[in-house]
């Protein structure tokens, strides 16, 4: 198994354990991510954010991830909520 895959697996396990501990928290938990993306996607994101000042990079990435997961069969209610909020708050 590659070192990147092992690192991702350790991060996911760590996030899962901490999310179990925080399930009783009234607000949704956040997890910090770091990712390398193709420059063309970064430039597209930058242009979108310049044209839509009500959005920020965190909302954009969360919306994109929720859309991907929901459209690919994720049935978690929290994911569905983020997916639908992306449409409702799209102003």
C-alpha beads as a LAMMPS data file, in Angstrom:
LAMMPS data file: protein, C-alpha beads

91 atoms
90 bonds

1 atom types
1 bond types

-500.0 500.0 xlo xhi
-500.0 500.0 ylo yhi
-500.0 500.0 zlo zhi

Masses

1 110.0

Atoms # bond

1 1 1 0.000 0.000 0.000
2 1 1 1.367 3.435 -0.925
3 1 1 2.377 5.918 1.754
4 1 1 -0.291 8.392 0.556
5 1 1 -2.969 5.724 0.904
6 1 1 -1.735 4.803 4.400
7 1 1 -1.707 8.476 5.391
8 1 1 -5.259 8.926 4.103
9 1 1 -6.402 5.813 5.942
10 1 1 -4.830 7.037 9.220
11 1 1 -6.490 10.445 8.780
12 1 1 -9.857 8.869 8.077
13 1 1 -9.587 6.580 11.100
14 1 1 -8.579 9.506 13.289
15 1 1 -11.454 11.616 11.953
16 1 1 -13.904 8.761 12.472
17 1 1 -12.804 8.283 16.078
18 1 1 -13.069 11.994 16.841
19 1 1 -16.459 12.227 15.102
20 1 1 -17.770 9.419 17.306
21 1 1 -16.626 11.352 20.368
22 1 1 -18.265 14.565 19.135
23 1 1 -21.598 13.037 18.056
24 1 1 -23.273 14.481 21.116
25 1 1 -22.179 18.003 20.149
26 1 1 -25.131 20.130 19.021
27 1 1 -23.239 21.726 16.113
28 1 1 -21.764 19.900 13.147
29 1 1 -18.097 19.039 13.474
30 1 1 -15.533 20.221 10.944
31 1 1 -12.481 18.425 9.654
32 1 1 -9.547 20.195 8.085
33 1 1 -8.450 18.918 4.663
34 1 1 -5.413 19.579 2.563
35 1 1 -5.442 18.651 -1.113
36 1 1 -3.506 19.224 -4.276
37 1 1 -5.761 20.133 -7.194
38 1 1 -4.998 20.787 -10.844
39 1 1 -4.194 24.433 -11.511
40 1 1 -7.143 24.771 -13.901
41 1 1 -9.537 23.829 -11.062
42 1 1 -7.864 26.288 -8.708
43 1 1 -8.167 29.068 -11.291
44 1 1 -11.814 28.186 -11.878
45 1 1 -12.446 28.316 -8.140
46 1 1 -10.644 31.655 -7.862
47 1 1 -12.682 33.152 -10.713
48 1 1 -15.942 31.851 -9.234
49 1 1 -15.120 33.333 -5.824
50 1 1 -14.249 36.698 -7.376
51 1 1 -17.617 36.770 -9.165
52 1 1 -19.614 35.494 -6.156
53 1 1 -18.408 37.326 -3.025
54 1 1 -21.114 35.686 -0.875
55 1 1 -19.208 32.390 -1.294
56 1 1 -15.859 31.465 0.246
57 1 1 -13.502 28.590 -0.491
58 1 1 -14.809 26.545 2.442
59 1 1 -18.422 26.786 1.330
60 1 1 -17.448 26.031 -2.275
61 1 1 -15.452 22.902 -1.393
62 1 1 -18.130 21.683 1.039
63 1 1 -20.819 22.180 -1.585
64 1 1 -18.791 20.410 -4.276
65 1 1 -18.031 17.466 -1.990
66 1 1 -21.649 17.166 -0.829
67 1 1 -22.835 17.279 -4.456
68 1 1 -20.400 14.563 -5.489
69 1 1 -21.313 12.289 -2.573
70 1 1 -25.075 12.793 -2.916
71 1 1 -25.063 12.277 -6.681
72 1 1 -23.036 9.099 -6.265
73 1 1 -25.398 7.390 -3.856
74 1 1 -24.438 8.588 -0.372
75 1 1 -27.589 8.339 1.728
76 1 1 -26.342 10.114 4.862
77 1 1 -28.857 12.761 5.962
78 1 1 -26.100 15.248 6.796
79 1 1 -24.711 14.981 3.263
80 1 1 -28.197 15.443 1.801
81 1 1 -28.693 18.529 3.980
82 1 1 -25.430 20.099 2.743
83 1 1 -26.344 19.189 -0.829
84 1 1 -29.763 20.846 -0.601
85 1 1 -28.377 23.883 1.241
86 1 1 -26.060 24.406 -1.714
87 1 1 -29.131 25.012 -3.858
88 1 1 -31.022 27.100 -1.312
89 1 1 -28.095 29.377 -0.510
90 1 1 -27.000 29.740 -4.132
91 1 1 -27.940 33.418 -4.232

Bonds

1 1 1 2
2 1 2 3
3 1 3 4
4 1 4 5
5 1 5 6
6 1 6 7
7 1 7 8
8 1 8 9
9 1 9 10
10 1 10 11
11 1 11 12
12 1 12 13
13 1 13 14
14 1 14 15
15 1 15 16
16 1 16 17
17 1 17 18
18 1 18 19
19 1 19 20
20 1 20 21
21 1 21 22
22 1 22 23
23 1 23 24
24 1 24 25
25 1 25 26
26 1 26 27
27 1 27 28
28 1 28 29
29 1 29 30
30 1 30 31
31 1 31 32
32 1 32 33
33 1 33 34
34 1 34 35
35 1 35 36
36 1 36 37
37 1 37 38
38 1 38 39
39 1 39 40
40 1 40 41
41 1 41 42
42 1 42 43
43 1 43 44
44 1 44 45
45 1 45 46
46 1 46 47
47 1 47 48
48 1 48 49
49 1 49 50
50 1 50 51
51 1 51 52
52 1 52 53
53 1 53 54
54 1 54 55
55 1 55 56
56 1 56 57
57 1 57 58
58 1 58 59
59 1 59 60
60 1 60 61
61 1 61 62
62 1 62 63
63 1 63 64
64 1 64 65
65 1 65 66
66 1 66 67
67 1 67 68
68 1 68 69
69 1 69 70
70 1 70 71
71 1 71 72
72 1 72 73
73 1 73 74
74 1 74 75
75 1 75 76
76 1 76 77
77 1 77 78
78 1 78 79
79 1 79 80
80 1 80 81
81 1 81 82
82 1 82 83
83 1 83 84
84 1 84 85
85 1 85 86
86 1 86 87
87 1 87 88
88 1 88 89
89 1 89 90
90 1 90 91
